[in-house]
Amino acid sequence: MISAFPNSSHFCRGHSAAYGLLRKVFAGFLSFISFICAAFAQTYSDYYFIPTSGDNNKLNDVGNYNVGSISGEPAASLPDFNANVFITADSNGYTANSNYANFNARDVVFKVGDSGTGSNGAWFLLTENNTATIRGDFLFSARSAANWVQAESGVKVLSGANFQVSGDFIVENNNIAGANNAGFKFAFKHHSSDHTNGSVFIGGNLLFRAAGRGTNWPTERIEMLTKVTNFTVNGYVDLTQPIVRGSKSNLIWDLKCGGDSSAGDVGNIRVGGLRGDGALKLSKQNSTVNLEFSNSEDHAWAGSLGIVDSTSVFNVTMYANNSGAKQTLRFAADSSNLDDNDACRNSAIHVPNSVSVENGILEMNFSGNVGGKLSVNGSSAAFGATGVSPDYEYGSVAFSRIDWGGGAFAFDIFPNIDAGDLITAAKVDGDPDSGIFNVVSGASGLEMKFNVSARDLEMFLYENGVESYERAIMAWETSSNIGEYLGDIALAVSDGVEVRLFVRDDSLVASFSAVPEPAAVAAYFAAMALALAAIRRGARKS
């Protein structure tokens, strides 16, 4: 038999090998797709913590869980990272207690039922030296049922314990009954007799929400209290008021409160940004709060700050994870938006004691108040003033002292309306070290950045018949050595603008002039060349 394909046997063997390889590749691809689908279709068991009453309910007791529903089958094992845990509290003083064991879950929902929290609140309690690890989100939904008293509820983190949530932590005032007139206090709390070592870490964002009651009473209010020593939110804290009603703030963050005022309590708070319009306060006497911003993206907050008295200290540091990330902070002039009986409402202190910029961009406005000491250091650090409200790009800000060791100051300049940023070192009564703008010894990488429109500048120069626009950008009321460093400052300015700096009396002045566009320069030289050629031709004819 003569084959139609002389080498058919070779063809068949080659075809079989290729087909086998194709099958293996296809099978591997199907396995990969199956793995991806399985990952996305991951299902989690729902665990219901069935004790709904009592003040000491043990989270490490498998007999306290049903699976699937509140009346489902008894659990055969404790929840793990593949379990969503639902906790319902229906009694005053309710406590879900880790009972000297670690606690693991995917998502957790802790909800206070119709009876409300009462005067003793409802708590998720993490005992000494234990860890709670939640791989997803944690929702704490509650309200005060104590009528005119804001009772605390929340998460207790005892000495050496670590409370960790990989996703978002959500605080909700569910406001389910009309009897509540005082809102809801949520606390990340330490042990009543221990003011150290407890830590909270939130990998996502810290969010707040509230149900509207349509009443003039502060029913929807949420006040969050941080009492633990170390508190970290890797994402942002959103202080946007869920409901705005009247002149009082419906969302308040007390950065440090409670406990013995003689204990010298310290709160180290690190957040990836702050946004919204809720109020800040520091109500604990003789305490120190260190608030560090680790932004990876831009965020802006505008609200009030009330510090109970001068024995408490509030320090702000900008150390962004992304050097291009910006945090904007606009502080109100007072704390009149706090409750009339709030100890911080009539405070005389509404600004940080110190501000340090190490990395990233920080913009601030104090609504006419004078902040503490400002330090700008780091090659990727930048500080600037901002407007008193988001409607204004420019503004002025004052500190008792300014130290510059590196990094940049940034300014928005608007020649067409004769406006721009101003940063001042102001003199403060009783502080001999105030009013000083100091370039520190060994300073390096000094820079000033100017955002100014070349077109606006040219229009101003043309309309006023002048060659430059001058504006004070920094001032001091005691002294400054900036004049010794003018030659060391790099200047960054918009295209088409030239800037030079000089000291005039007690201020640093920037002078802006227009730089001709390259096309205009080329046209000028072309015109000069033509004129010279004409002159030469005229000379030869003569």
TIMI-365158 format. One record per residue (C-alpha): residue in one letter; z, x, y. Coordinates in nm, 3 decimals. Each point is the difference from the previous one (the first is absolute). Layout:
# residues N
(r A, (Z, X, Y))
...
***
This chain:
# residues 542
(r M, (0.000, 0.000, 0.000))
(r I, (-0.096, 0.132, 0.332))
(r S, (0.263, -0.072, 0.260))
(r A, (-0.101, -0.120, 0.337))
(r F, (0.251, 0.255, 0.132))
(r P, (-0.056, 0.338, -0.165))
(r N, (0.353, 0.109, 0.086))
(r S, (0.162, -0.335, -0.064))
(r S, (0.280, 0.144, -0.214))
(r H, (0.102, 0.234, 0.281))
(r F, (-0.030, -0.283, 0.248))
(r C, (0.232, -0.219, -0.205))
(r R, (0.260, 0.271, -0.037))
(r G, (-0.012, 0.075, 0.375))
(r H, (0.013, -0.368, 0.082))
(r S, (0.301, -0.055, -0.224))
(r A, (0.190, 0.286, 0.163))
(r A, (-0.077, -0.126, 0.348))
(r Y, (0.095, -0.353, -0.101))
(r G, (0.330, 0.124, -0.141))
(r L, (0.077, 0.185, 0.320))
(r L, (-0.090, -0.309, 0.202))
(r R, (0.235, -0.211, -0.211))
(r K, (0.286, 0.245, 0.059))
(r V, (-0.063, 0.005, 0.375))
(r F, (-0.022, -0.380, 0.012))
(r A, (0.313, -0.038, -0.209))
(r G, (0.186, 0.237, 0.232))
(r F, (-0.120, -0.194, 0.302))
(r L, (0.120, -0.326, -0.157))
(r S, (0.338, 0.158, -0.073))
(r F, (0.027, 0.113, 0.363))
(r I, (-0.089, -0.349, 0.127))
(r S, (0.252, -0.153, -0.239))
(r F, (0.269, 0.238, 0.130))
(r I, (-0.078, -0.086, 0.362))
(r C, (0.001, -0.374, -0.074))
(r A, (0.327, 0.032, -0.186))
(r A, (0.152, 0.188, 0.292))
(r F, (-0.107, -0.267, 0.246))
(r A, (0.100, -0.278, -0.237))
(r Q, (0.345, 0.148, -0.056))
(r T, (0.245, -0.280, -0.058))
(r Y, (0.370, 0.014, 0.069))
(r S, (0.280, -0.192, -0.160))
(r D, (0.206, -0.226, 0.224))
(r Y, (0.373, 0.053, -0.042))
(r Y, (0.241, -0.255, 0.144))
(r F, (0.352, 0.113, 0.076))
(r I, (0.178, -0.314, -0.112))
(r P, (0.350, 0.032, 0.154))
(r T, (-0.041, -0.195, 0.323))
(r S, (0.365, 0.000, 0.100))
(r G, (0.294, 0.237, -0.002))
(r D, (0.078, 0.316, 0.191))
(r N, (-0.060, 0.264, -0.269))
(r N, (-0.311, -0.065, -0.210))
(r K, (-0.111, 0.303, -0.202))
(r L, (-0.363, 0.111, 0.023))
(r N, (0.042, 0.231, -0.303))
(r D, (0.099, -0.284, -0.237))
(r V, (-0.304, -0.117, -0.200))
(r G, (0.178, -0.330, -0.063))
(r N, (-0.042, -0.083, 0.369))
(r Y, (-0.382, -0.032, -0.024))
(r N, (-0.246, -0.260, -0.123))
(r V, (-0.374, 0.070, -0.028))
(r G, (-0.282, -0.217, 0.132))
(r S, (0.215, -0.246, 0.195))
(r I, (0.357, -0.067, 0.098))
(r S, (0.036, -0.198, -0.324))
(r G, (-0.221, 0.225, -0.209))
(r E, (0.076, 0.205, -0.309))
(r P, (0.288, 0.249, 0.020))
(r A, (-0.118, 0.351, 0.079))
(r A, (-0.001, 0.252, -0.284))
(r S, (0.031, 0.298, 0.232))
(r L, (0.081, 0.086, 0.360))
(r P, (-0.282, -0.018, 0.257))
(r D, (-0.216, 0.308, 0.055))
(r F, (-0.300, 0.094, 0.215))
(r N, (-0.210, -0.269, -0.171))
(r A, (0.239, -0.277, 0.102))
(r N, (0.023, -0.214, 0.311))
(r V, (0.360, -0.098, 0.063))
(r F, (0.103, -0.325, 0.170))
(r I, (0.358, -0.032, 0.124))
(r T, (0.134, -0.326, 0.143))
(r A, (0.337, -0.010, 0.174))
(r D, (0.169, -0.337, 0.040))
(r S, (0.352, 0.094, 0.101))
(r N, (0.188, 0.164, 0.282))
(r G, (0.075, 0.365, -0.076))
(r Y, (-0.265, 0.017, -0.274))
(r T, (-0.063, 0.357, -0.125))
(r A, (-0.268, 0.132, -0.237))
(r N, (0.181, 0.317, -0.109))
(r S, (-0.174, 0.300, -0.164))
(r N, (0.342, 0.068, -0.159))
(r Y, (-0.025, 0.381, -0.023))
(r A, (-0.352, 0.001, -0.145))
(r N, (-0.351, 0.061, 0.132))
(r F, (-0.225, -0.299, 0.070))
(r N, (-0.380, -0.006, -0.049))
(r A, (-0.254, -0.273, 0.078))
(r R, (-0.352, -0.066, 0.124))
(r D, (0.056, -0.264, 0.272))
(r V, (0.333, -0.152, 0.097))
(r V, (0.064, -0.334, 0.172))
(r F, (0.359, -0.059, 0.113))
(r K, (0.034, -0.350, 0.138))
(r V, (0.302, -0.186, 0.130))
(r G, (-0.003, -0.364, -0.102))
(r D, (0.087, -0.318, 0.185))
(r S, (0.368, 0.083, 0.030))
(r G, (-0.082, 0.297, 0.224))
(r T, (0.187, 0.326, 0.022))
(r G, (0.327, -0.119, 0.149))
(r S, (0.245, 0.225, 0.178))
(r N, (-0.006, 0.269, -0.274))
(r G, (-0.377, 0.022, -0.036))
(r A, (-0.211, 0.079, -0.307))
(r W, (-0.061, 0.355, -0.122))
(r F, (-0.208, 0.225, -0.220))
(r L, (0.258, 0.271, -0.081))
(r L, (-0.098, 0.350, -0.115))
(r T, (0.308, 0.184, -0.124))
(r E, (0.096, 0.364, 0.055))
(r N, (-0.246, 0.272, -0.110))
(r N, (-0.249, -0.251, -0.145))
(r T, (-0.367, -0.061, 0.083))
(r A, (-0.192, -0.324, 0.042))
(r T, (-0.376, 0.056, -0.034))
(r I, (-0.235, -0.286, 0.087))
(r R, (-0.366, 0.095, -0.052))
(r G, (-0.135, -0.298, 0.194))
(r D, (0.144, -0.213, 0.285))
(r F, (0.349, -0.131, 0.071))
(r L, (0.040, -0.338, 0.171))
(r F, (0.346, -0.093, 0.129))
(r S, (-0.010, -0.364, 0.106))
(r A, (0.317, -0.152, 0.142))
(r R, (0.171, -0.168, 0.291))
(r S, (0.348, -0.042, 0.134))
(r A, (0.176, -0.324, -0.089))
(r A, (0.300, 0.091, 0.210))
(r N, (-0.115, -0.211, 0.295))
(r W, (0.095, 0.192, 0.316))
(r V, (0.083, 0.326, -0.181))
(r Q, (-0.268, 0.247, -0.100))
(r A, (0.121, 0.106, -0.345))
(r E, (-0.141, 0.321, -0.149))
(r S, (-0.202, 0.012, -0.321))
(r G, (-0.222, 0.271, -0.141))
(r V, (0.003, 0.320, -0.204))
(r K, (0.316, 0.208, -0.052))
(r V, (-0.065, 0.364, -0.084))
(r L, (0.319, 0.182, -0.094))
(r S, (0.078, 0.372, 0.014))
(r G, (-0.264, 0.220, -0.165))
(r A, (-0.222, -0.298, -0.087))
(r N, (-0.375, -0.021, 0.069))
(r F, (-0.183, -0.327, 0.061))
(r Q, (-0.378, 0.050, -0.033))
(r V, (-0.283, -0.251, 0.054))
(r S, (-0.357, 0.130, -0.041))
(r G, (-0.162, -0.297, 0.174))
(r D, (0.105, -0.217, 0.293))
(r F, (0.351, -0.125, 0.071))
(r I, (-0.010, -0.349, 0.150))
(r V, (0.294, -0.166, 0.174))
(r E, (-0.042, -0.375, 0.031))
(r N, (0.213, -0.255, 0.182))
(r N, (-0.095, -0.299, -0.215))
(r N, (0.205, -0.229, 0.225))
(r I, (-0.007, -0.282, -0.251))
(r A, (0.274, -0.218, 0.145))
(r G, (0.063, -0.136, 0.346))
(r A, (0.369, 0.096, -0.002))
(r N, (-0.072, 0.365, 0.075))
(r N, (0.027, 0.066, 0.372))
(r A, (0.061, 0.375, 0.004))
(r G, (-0.293, 0.157, -0.182))
(r F, (0.028, 0.259, -0.273))
(r K, (0.142, 0.354, -0.013))
(r F, (-0.151, 0.234, -0.257))
(r A, (0.170, 0.335, -0.069))
(r F, (-0.077, 0.321, -0.183))
(r K, (0.366, 0.071, -0.043))
(r H, (0.226, 0.277, -0.130))
(r H, (0.338, -0.048, -0.163))
(r S, (0.263, -0.127, 0.240))
(r S, (0.207, 0.317, -0.045))
(r D, (-0.286, 0.250, -0.035))
(r H, (-0.231, 0.094, 0.284))
(r T, (-0.209, 0.271, -0.166))
(r N, (-0.271, 0.077, -0.253))
(r G, (-0.156, -0.339, -0.074))
(r S, (-0.383, 0.009, 0.031))
(r V, (-0.276, -0.259, 0.035))
(r F, (-0.372, 0.082, -0.045))
(r I, (-0.280, -0.253, 0.060))
(r G, (-0.344, 0.134, -0.093))
(r G, (-0.192, -0.280, 0.172))
(r N, (0.084, -0.194, 0.315))
(r L, (0.312, -0.181, 0.118))
(r L, (-0.100, -0.355, 0.094))
(r F, (0.175, -0.310, 0.135))
(r R, (-0.086, -0.367, -0.014))
(r A, (0.174, -0.327, 0.081))
(r A, (-0.049, -0.372, -0.051))
(r G, (-0.027, -0.199, 0.322))
(r R, (0.251, -0.276, 0.066))
(r G, (-0.130, -0.114, 0.336))
(r T, (0.339, 0.021, 0.168))
(r N, (0.145, 0.177, 0.300))
(r W, (0.286, 0.137, -0.210))
(r P, (-0.047, 0.361, -0.123))
(r T, (-0.065, -0.138, -0.348))
(r E, (-0.295, 0.225, -0.078))
(r R, (0.170, 0.320, 0.114))
(r I, (0.016, 0.307, -0.226))
(r E, (0.228, 0.292, 0.078))
(r M, (-0.040, 0.305, -0.225))
(r L, (0.282, 0.251, -0.028))
(r T, (-0.037, 0.355, -0.134))
(r K, (0.336, 0.140, -0.104))
(r V, (-0.112, 0.251, -0.265))
(r T, (-0.021, 0.370, 0.085))
(r N, (-0.363, 0.060, -0.099))
(r F, (-0.261, -0.270, 0.059))
(r T, (-0.374, 0.064, -0.047))
(r V, (-0.302, -0.228, 0.040))
(r N, (-0.315, 0.188, -0.097))
(r G, (-0.220, -0.268, 0.156))
(r Y, (0.077, -0.177, 0.326))
(r V, (0.281, -0.228, 0.115))
(r D, (-0.149, -0.317, 0.144))
(r L, (0.238, -0.141, 0.260))
(r T, (-0.246, -0.266, 0.111))
(r Q, (0.209, -0.311, 0.053))
(r P, (-0.108, -0.256, -0.262))
(r I, (0.088, -0.276, 0.246))
(r V, (0.042, 0.040, 0.377))
(r R, (0.221, -0.262, 0.163))
(r G, (0.152, 0.032, 0.345))
(r S, (0.118, 0.324, 0.160))
(r K, (0.217, 0.124, -0.290))
(r S, (-0.137, 0.229, -0.268))
(r N, (-0.034, -0.161, -0.342))
(r L, (-0.032, 0.336, -0.177))
(r I, (0.255, 0.279, 0.052))
(r W, (0.050, 0.335, -0.172))
(r D, (0.352, 0.141, 0.029))
(r L, (-0.059, 0.367, -0.077))
(r K, (0.367, 0.069, -0.078))
(r C, (0.290, -0.238, -0.013))
(r G, (0.332, -0.086, -0.161))
(r G, (0.268, 0.213, -0.158))
(r D, (0.269, 0.216, 0.157))
(r S, (-0.109, 0.112, 0.346))
(r S, (0.198, 0.323, -0.040))
(r A, (-0.198, 0.106, -0.309))
(r G, (-0.281, 0.165, 0.198))
(r D, (-0.261, -0.181, -0.209))
(r V, (-0.353, 0.147, -0.012))
(r G, (-0.319, -0.191, -0.073))
(r N, (-0.318, 0.194, -0.086))
(r I, (-0.291, -0.243, 0.032))
(r R, (-0.360, 0.103, -0.073))
(r V, (-0.286, -0.246, 0.045))
(r G, (-0.379, 0.025, -0.014))
(r G, (-0.030, -0.200, 0.319))
(r L, (0.157, -0.280, 0.204))
(r R, (-0.191, -0.301, 0.127))
(r G, (0.074, -0.337, 0.156))
(r D, (0.231, -0.135, 0.269))
(r G, (0.340, -0.041, -0.167))
(r A, (0.317, 0.147, 0.146))
(r L, (0.182, 0.320, -0.097))
(r K, (0.369, 0.065, 0.038))
(r L, (0.268, 0.248, -0.106))
(r S, (0.327, -0.190, -0.020))
(r K, (0.228, 0.253, -0.168))
(r Q, (0.217, 0.216, 0.223))
(r N, (0.029, 0.373, -0.067))
(r S, (-0.314, 0.009, -0.214))
(r T, (-0.329, 0.192, 0.002))
(r V, (-0.341, -0.136, -0.095))
(r N, (-0.290, 0.240, -0.055))
(r L, (-0.326, -0.198, -0.001))
(r E, (-0.304, 0.200, -0.117))
(r F, (-0.358, -0.128, 0.015))
(r S, (-0.230, 0.127, -0.276))
(r N, (-0.309, -0.201, 0.094))
(r S, (-0.326, 0.028, -0.189))
(r E, (-0.164, -0.252, 0.237))
(r D, (0.050, -0.144, 0.348))
(r H, (0.277, -0.253, 0.067))
(r A, (0.148, -0.153, 0.316))
(r W, (0.334, -0.168, 0.072))
(r A, (0.128, -0.162, 0.319))
(r G, (0.355, -0.135, 0.011))
(r S, (0.357, 0.054, 0.112))
(r L, (0.259, 0.257, -0.105))
(r G, (0.373, -0.047, 0.049))
(r I, (0.250, 0.276, -0.088))
(r V, (0.359, -0.119, -0.009))
(r D, (0.147, 0.287, 0.207))
(r S, (-0.023, 0.373, 0.077))
(r T, (0.187, 0.103, -0.318))
(r S, (-0.312, -0.084, -0.203))
(r V, (-0.311, 0.220, -0.010))
(r F, (-0.363, -0.099, -0.065))
(r N, (-0.254, 0.277, -0.063))
(r V, (-0.376, -0.052, -0.046))
(r T, (-0.236, 0.249, -0.167))
(r M, (-0.378, -0.024, -0.045))
(r Y, (-0.110, 0.194, -0.306))
(r A, (-0.317, -0.177, -0.110))
(r N, (-0.156, 0.051, -0.341))
(r N, (-0.335, -0.015, 0.181))
(r S, (-0.015, 0.211, 0.316))
(r G, (-0.243, -0.251, 0.151))
(r A, (0.231, -0.298, -0.056))
(r K, (0.162, -0.159, 0.306))
(r Q, (0.325, -0.192, 0.045))
(r T, (0.044, -0.197, 0.321))
(r L, (0.351, -0.111, 0.103))
(r R, (0.059, -0.226, 0.300))
(r F, (0.369, -0.058, 0.079))
(r A, (0.107, -0.296, 0.211))
(r A, (0.222, 0.053, 0.304))
(r D, (0.300, -0.177, -0.159))
(r S, (0.121, -0.191, -0.308))
(r S, (0.021, -0.346, 0.152))
(r N, (-0.200, -0.138, -0.295))
(r L, (0.301, 0.051, -0.231))
(r D, (0.255, -0.275, -0.060))
(r D, (0.241, -0.066, 0.286))
(r N, (0.297, 0.102, -0.217))
(r D, (-0.167, 0.314, -0.139))
(r A, (0.193, 0.318, 0.089))
(r C, (-0.328, 0.181, 0.070))
(r R, (-0.138, -0.266, 0.235))
(r N, (0.172, 0.137, 0.309))
(r S, (-0.037, 0.363, -0.104))
(r A, (-0.090, 0.249, 0.271))
(r I, (-0.195, 0.218, -0.246))
(r H, (-0.355, -0.102, -0.087))
(r V, (-0.173, 0.333, -0.072))
(r P, (0.025, 0.278, -0.263))
(r N, (0.237, 0.292, 0.058))
(r S, (-0.272, 0.243, -0.106))
(r V, (-0.371, -0.006, -0.087))
(r S, (-0.177, 0.276, -0.193))
(r V, (-0.372, 0.021, -0.075))
(r E, (-0.086, 0.240, -0.285))
(r N, (-0.329, -0.141, -0.136))
(r G, (-0.219, -0.292, 0.096))
(r I, (-0.022, -0.198, 0.324))
(r L, (0.292, -0.183, 0.160))
(r E, (-0.037, -0.227, 0.304))
(r M, (0.299, -0.157, 0.176))
(r N, (0.106, -0.218, 0.290))
(r F, (0.363, -0.073, 0.100))
(r S, (-0.061, -0.277, 0.259))
(r G, (0.151, 0.212, 0.277))
(r N, (0.300, 0.136, -0.194))
(r V, (0.051, 0.374, -0.057))
(r G, (-0.003, 0.126, -0.358))
(r G, (0.192, 0.297, -0.136))
(r K, (-0.151, 0.340, -0.072))
(r L, (-0.370, 0.029, -0.097))
(r S, (-0.118, 0.292, -0.216))
(r V, (-0.367, 0.056, -0.082))
(r N, (-0.070, 0.264, -0.266))
(r G, (-0.262, 0.067, -0.264))
(r S, (-0.370, 0.077, 0.028))
(r S, (-0.096, -0.357, -0.097))
(r A, (0.262, -0.180, 0.209))
(r A, (-0.093, -0.210, 0.303))
(r F, (0.204, -0.216, 0.238))
(r G, (-0.112, -0.247, 0.263))
(r A, (0.122, -0.283, 0.218))
(r T, (-0.135, -0.351, -0.051))
(r G, (0.001, -0.327, 0.187))
(r V, (0.299, -0.230, 0.014))
(r S, (-0.207, -0.251, -0.200))
(r P, (-0.313, 0.022, -0.218))
(r D, (-0.198, -0.132, 0.298))
(r Y, (0.042, 0.335, 0.178))
(r E, (-0.140, 0.326, -0.135))
(r Y, (0.187, 0.211, 0.252))
(r G, (0.365, 0.024, 0.096))
(r S, (0.291, 0.223, 0.088))
(r V, (0.291, 0.122, -0.211))
(r A, (0.307, 0.205, 0.096))
(r F, (0.236, 0.222, -0.200))
(r S, (0.316, 0.181, 0.103))
(r R, (-0.156, 0.330, -0.111))
(r I, (-0.333, 0.115, -0.142))
(r D, (-0.041, 0.308, -0.222))
(r W, (-0.353, 0.110, -0.093))
(r G, (-0.045, 0.252, -0.281))
(r G, (-0.346, -0.091, -0.128))
(r G, (-0.246, -0.282, -0.044))
(r A, (-0.144, -0.228, 0.264))
(r F, (0.073, -0.247, 0.275))
(r A, (-0.263, -0.275, 0.027))
(r F, (-0.092, -0.197, 0.312))
(r D, (-0.214, -0.304, 0.076))
(r I, (-0.147, 0.029, 0.351))
(r F, (-0.184, -0.275, 0.191))
(r P, (-0.141, 0.131, 0.331))
(r N, (-0.179, -0.328, 0.081))
(r I, (0.335, -0.182, 0.035))
(r D, (0.203, 0.309, 0.098))
(r A, (0.227, -0.025, -0.305))
(r G, (0.108, 0.211, -0.296))
(r D, (0.283, 0.121, -0.219))
(r L, (0.304, 0.179, 0.142))
(r I, (0.271, 0.179, -0.199))
(r T, (0.320, 0.090, 0.187))
(r A, (0.312, 0.206, -0.062))
(r A, (0.255, -0.207, 0.192))
(r K, (0.343, 0.098, 0.128))
(r V, (0.289, -0.190, -0.160))
(r D, (0.342, -0.028, 0.164))
(r G, (0.258, 0.216, -0.173))
(r D, (-0.256, 0.202, -0.197))
(r P, (-0.059, 0.343, 0.158))
(r D, (-0.270, 0.075, -0.258))
(r S, (-0.214, -0.295, 0.104))
(r G, (-0.314, -0.016, 0.212))
(r I, (-0.142, 0.318, -0.157))
(r F, (-0.351, 0.043, -0.141))
(r N, (0.014, 0.321, -0.202))
(r V, (-0.265, 0.195, -0.189))
(r V, (0.210, 0.170, -0.266))
(r S, (-0.011, 0.373, -0.062))
(r G, (-0.260, 0.089, -0.260))
(r A, (-0.195, -0.322, 0.049))
(r S, (-0.353, 0.000, -0.144))
(r G, (-0.294, -0.232, -0.051))
(r L, (0.065, -0.183, 0.328))
(r E, (-0.261, -0.264, 0.083))
(r M, (-0.056, -0.288, 0.238))
(r K, (-0.244, -0.277, -0.088))
(r F, (-0.159, -0.229, 0.255))
(r N, (-0.176, -0.327, -0.067))
(r V, (-0.201, -0.070, 0.314))
(r S, (-0.338, -0.168, 0.037))
(r A, (-0.263, 0.226, 0.157))
(r R, (-0.179, -0.306, 0.139))
(r D, (0.318, -0.139, 0.162))
(r L, (0.071, 0.344, 0.148))
(r E, (-0.350, 0.038, 0.141))
(r M, (0.020, -0.347, 0.155))
(r F, (0.336, 0.080, 0.161))
(r L, (-0.126, 0.333, 0.139))
(r Y, (-0.320, -0.160, 0.134))
(r E, (0.173, -0.299, 0.161))
(r N, (0.269, 0.216, 0.163))
(r G, (-0.228, 0.287, 0.097))
(r V, (0.221, 0.264, -0.165))
(r E, (-0.059, 0.271, -0.259))
(r S, (0.315, -0.049, -0.212))
(r Y, (0.267, -0.250, -0.099))
(r E, (0.359, 0.120, -0.013))
(r R, (0.290, -0.162, -0.182))
(r A, (0.354, 0.106, -0.092))
(r I, (0.032, -0.012, -0.379))
(r M, (0.350, 0.148, -0.046))
(r A, (0.303, 0.023, 0.228))
(r W, (0.353, 0.140, -0.003))
(r E, (0.304, -0.067, 0.215))
(r T, (0.187, 0.327, -0.056))
(r S, (-0.226, 0.290, -0.103))
(r S, (-0.291, 0.115, -0.215))
(r N, (-0.160, 0.326, -0.114))
(r I, (-0.338, -0.160, -0.077))
(r G, (-0.165, 0.196, 0.280))
(r E, (0.048, 0.320, -0.201))
(r Y, (-0.201, -0.141, -0.291))
(r L, (-0.301, -0.166, 0.163))
(r G, (-0.231, 0.270, -0.134))
(r D, (0.124, -0.061, -0.355))
(r I, (-0.081, -0.371, -0.011))
(r A, (-0.322, -0.108, -0.171))
(r L, (-0.165, -0.295, 0.174))
(r A, (-0.187, -0.270, -0.190))
(r V, (-0.191, -0.249, 0.212))
(r S, (-0.280, -0.253, -0.033))
(r D, (-0.362, 0.116, 0.024))
(r G, (-0.127, 0.019, 0.353))
(r V, (0.345, 0.069, 0.147))
(r E, (0.163, 0.324, 0.107))
(r V, (0.376, 0.030, 0.051))
(r R, (0.230, 0.261, 0.145))
(r L, (0.380, 0.002, 0.032))
(r F, (0.230, 0.113, 0.280))
(r V, (0.362, -0.047, 0.104))
(r R, (0.073, -0.191, 0.320))
(r D, (0.364, -0.030, 0.099))
(r D, (0.181, -0.158, -0.299))
(r S, (-0.303, -0.115, -0.193))
(r L, (-0.291, 0.120, -0.209))
(r V, (-0.328, -0.120, 0.146))
(r A, (-0.334, -0.036, -0.178))
(r S, (-0.318, 0.024, 0.207))
(r F, (-0.310, -0.163, -0.149))
(r S, (-0.357, 0.069, 0.106))
(r A, (-0.336, -0.105, -0.140))
(r V, (-0.212, 0.238, -0.204))
(r P, (-0.376, -0.061, 0.025))
(r E, (-0.160, -0.120, -0.321))
(r P, (-0.215, 0.260, -0.184))
(r A, (-0.315, -0.195, 0.093))
(r A, (0.101, 0.005, 0.364))
(r V, (0.068, 0.373, -0.019))
(r A, (-0.340, 0.058, -0.164))
(r A, (-0.171, -0.208, 0.267))
(r Y, (0.180, 0.199, 0.270))
(r F, (-0.116, 0.334, -0.141))
(r A, (-0.352, -0.137, -0.047))
(r A, (-0.005, -0.108, 0.362))
(r M, (0.126, 0.343, 0.105))
(r A, (-0.272, 0.167, -0.208))
(r L, (-0.271, -0.213, 0.160))
(r A, (0.136, 0.075, 0.344))
(r L, (0.002, 0.375, -0.069))
(r A, (-0.355, -0.016, -0.137))
(r A, (-0.116, -0.179, 0.312))
(r I, (0.166, 0.264, 0.216))
(r R, (-0.176, 0.278, -0.194))
(r R, (-0.340, -0.173, 0.031))
(r G, (0.055, -0.037, 0.370))
(r A, (0.093, 0.369, 0.026))
(r R, (-0.320, 0.109, -0.185))
(r K, (-0.222, -0.215, 0.226))
(r S, (0.151, 0.154, 0.306))
***
